[in-house]
């Protein structure tokens, strides 16, 4: 049976999005979407360029205010109470550069202090060991390889041991070995901490591997939702990439399959 693209909020949800809409002048980037993400789950947020994924993540983080609707993270309204929950959230994207002249150690220390980490020196050392960064801790961030930059970005995202982790293309432009390594660290973190992860990705193999659930967006709206294998079966396909292409190109719909 087809699941509803709009799901009601739940007391058990880590993230609750209720009828949010975002306009930029005459452009509607996100158009009346609602969903709830259970605590401890990994949910994929999928869609083509311009589907509204990044805007949705920015609103969940509290960086952008919705034009309409409400967002709650860990039970807190992000419009009125985000200061009570921001220390429990973090974000990672390879498209967001850290200050290039600062060393890895300096960058991680700054972010640890911003998040109020009690013992920044110990936390930076722990992350460096866990993410294989010890050898580059005193190297300027601008002199790192793509894989090293991604590991540093992940270290920044984990510095405050977040309960909610928002990821925007976390393995973009990485070679298969490094990308697999990053996914393994994310799986490990989720198992150890019971964290909730919202993952925007264009890598459908990554989505099939990591995600319990998938939210499909197109034109600023949620058009379908379900577990990866359920969506694959619903669309009569063999991979999530095929499902993604069907949705993005409007070739067919789950209702018609």
C-alpha positions in Angstrom: 0.0 0.0 0.0 1.3 3.4 -0.9 2.5 5.5 2.0 1.4 9.1 2.3 3.9 11.7 1.1 2.6 13.9 3.9 3.1 12.3 7.4 1.7 13.7 10.6 4.0 14.8 13.4 4.8 12.4 16.2 5.9 12.8 19.8 8.7 10.3 18.9 9.9 12.4 16.0 13.3 14.1 16.0 12.3 16.4 13.2 8.7 17.6 12.6 7.9 19.7 9.5 4.4 21.0 9.3 3.1 22.7 6.1 6.3 24.8 5.5 6.5 27.1 2.6 9.4 29.3 1.5 9.1 32.1 -1.0 11.9 34.2 -2.4 10.0 37.1 -4.0 7.9 35.5 -6.7 9.7 32.2 -6.5 8.3 29.4 -4.3 11.3 27.2 -3.4 9.4 24.9 -1.0 5.7 24.5 -1.3 3.6 23.3 1.7 5.5 20.2 2.8 5.0 18.1 5.9 6.9 15.1 7.3 8.1 13.6 10.6 11.4 11.8 11.0 11.7 9.2 13.8 14.5 9.5 16.3 17.4 7.3 15.6 16.6 6.8 11.9 18.5 7.7 8.7 16.2 9.4 6.2 17.2 10.4 2.6 16.0 13.6 1.2 16.1 13.2 -2.6 15.3 15.3 -5.7 16.9 16.9 -8.7 18.7 20.3 -8.6 16.2 22.9 -7.6 13.8 20.4 -5.9 14.0 22.3 -2.6 16.3 20.0 -0.6 18.9 22.5 0.5 16.3 25.1 1.4 14.4 22.5 3.4 17.6 21.6 5.3 18.4 25.3 5.9 15.0 25.8 7.4 15.4 22.8 9.6 18.7 24.2 10.9 17.1 27.5 11.6 19.3 29.4 9.1 16.3 30.3 7.0 12.8 31.1 8.3 9.8 29.5 6.6 7.4 31.9 5.0 4.7 29.8 6.4 4.4 26.7 8.6 6.4 25.4 11.5 9.4 23.1 12.3 10.2 21.3 15.5 13.6 19.7 16.2 13.9 17.4 19.3 10.6 18.9 20.5 11.6 22.5 20.1 10.0 25.1 17.8 12.8 26.3 15.6 11.3 29.8 15.2 11.0 30.5 18.9 13.3 28.1 20.7 16.2 27.2 18.4 18.7 28.4 21.0 17.6 25.6 23.2 18.5 22.9 20.7 21.2 24.2 18.4 23.9 22.6 20.5 22.4 19.2 19.8 22.4 19.7 16.0 25.2 19.8 13.4 25.6 20.0 9.6 28.1 18.7 7.1 28.6 19.5 3.4 31.7 19.4 1.2 30.5 22.6 -0.4 31.0 24.6 2.8 34.7 25.5 3.1 36.4 26.1 6.4 38.8 29.1 6.8 41.7 27.9 4.6 44.5 29.7 6.5 43.6 28.1 9.8 45.1 24.6 10.5 42.8 21.7 11.0 43.4 21.8 14.7 42.5 25.5 14.9 39.3 25.1 12.8 38.1 22.2 14.9 39.0 24.0 18.1 37.0 27.1 17.1 33.9 25.0 16.3 34.3 23.0 19.5 34.3 26.2 21.5 31.3 27.6 19.5 29.4 24.5 20.5 30.5 24.8 24.1 32.4 21.5 24.2 33.8 21.1 27.7 37.3 19.8 26.9 38.1 21.0 23.3 41.7 19.6 23.3 40.6 16.1 24.2 37.6 16.2 21.8 39.8 17.3 18.9 42.3 14.6 19.6 39.5 12.0 19.8 38.1 13.0 16.4 41.5 13.2 14.8 42.2 9.6 15.9 38.7 8.3 14.9 38.8 10.0 11.5 42.4 9.5 10.6 43.4 13.2 10.8 46.2 13.2 13.4 48.9 13.6 10.7 47.3 16.7 9.3 46.1 18.5 12.4 48.7 21.2 12.0 48.3 21.6 8.3 46.4 24.6 6.9 42.9 23.5 5.8 43.5 25.0 2.3 46.3 22.5 1.7 44.3 19.3 2.2 43.2 16.8 -0.4 39.4 16.4 -1.2 39.2 13.3 1.0 41.0 15.0 3.9 38.7 18.0 3.7 35.7 15.8 3.8 37.0 14.0 6.9 37.7 17.4 8.6 34.2 18.5 7.6 32.8 15.3 9.2 34.9 15.9 12.3 33.4 19.4 12.6 29.9 17.9 12.2 30.6 15.5 15.1 32.5 17.8 17.4 29.5 18.4 19.7 28.2 14.7 19.5 25.0 15.8 17.9 21.7 14.0 18.3 20.6 15.3 14.9 23.0 15.3 12.0 22.1 17.0 8.7 24.2 16.0 5.7 24.2 17.6 2.3 26.0 15.4 -0.3 28.6 14.2 2.3 30.6 12.0 -0.2 30.4 14.2 -3.3 33.5 14.1 -5.5 35.2 11.4 -3.4 36.8 8.3 -4.8 34.9 5.1 -4.0 37.2 4.0 -1.3 37.1 7.3 0.6 33.3 7.5 0.1 32.9 4.0 1.6 35.1 5.0 4.5 32.9 8.0 5.2 29.7 6.0 5.0 31.1 3.4 7.4 31.9 6.2 10.0 28.4 7.5 9.7 26.9 4.0 10.2 29.2 3.6 13.2 28.2 7.0 14.7 24.5 6.2 14.3 24.8 2.8 16.0 26.9 4.2 18.9 24.9 7.4 19.6 21.4 6.6 18.3 21.6 9.7 16.3 19.0 10.9 13.8 20.4 11.6 10.3 18.8 13.5 7.4 20.8 12.9 4.3 20.5 14.8 1.0 22.4 12.8 -1.7 22.5 12.2 -5.4 24.3 8.9 -4.9 21.6 6.3 -5.0 23.8 3.4 -3.9 24.6 5.5 -0.8 20.9 6.0 -0.2 20.1 2.3 -0.5 22.9 1.5 1.9 22.3 4.1 4.6 18.6 5.0 4.6 15.7 3.5 6.5 13.3 5.9 4.7 13.4 8.2 1.7 11.5 11.5 1.0 11.2 12.3 -2.7 11.0 16.0 -3.6 10.2 17.7 -6.9 9.4 21.3 -7.6 9.5 22.2 -4.0 7.0 19.5 -3.0 7.1 16.0 -1.4 5.9 13.6 -4.1 6.5 10.2 -2.5 8.0 8.5 0.5 9.0 5.1 1.6 11.8 2.7 2.4 14.3 2.3 -0.5 13.3 -1.3 -1.3 9.6 -0.4 -1.0 10.0 2.4 -3.5 11.9 0.2 -5.8 9.1 -2.3 -5.7 6.4 0.3 -6.0 7.9 1.7 -9.2 8.7 -1.7 -10.6 12.4 -0.9 -10.8 15.6 -2.6 -9.7 17.5 0.3 -8.1 16.9 3.7 -6.5 18.6 5.4 -9.3 15.9 4.2 -11.7 13.2 5.4 -9.2 15.0 8.8 -8.9 15.1 9.2 -12.7 11.4 8.3 -13.0 10.4 10.9 -10.5 12.8 13.6 -11.7 11.8 13.2 -15.3 8.1 12.6 -14.7 8.2 9.4 -16.7 5.9 7.5 -14.5 4.4 7.7 -11.0 4.0 5.2 -8.2 0.3 5.5 -8.5 0.4 4.4 -12.1 2.7 1.4 -11.4 
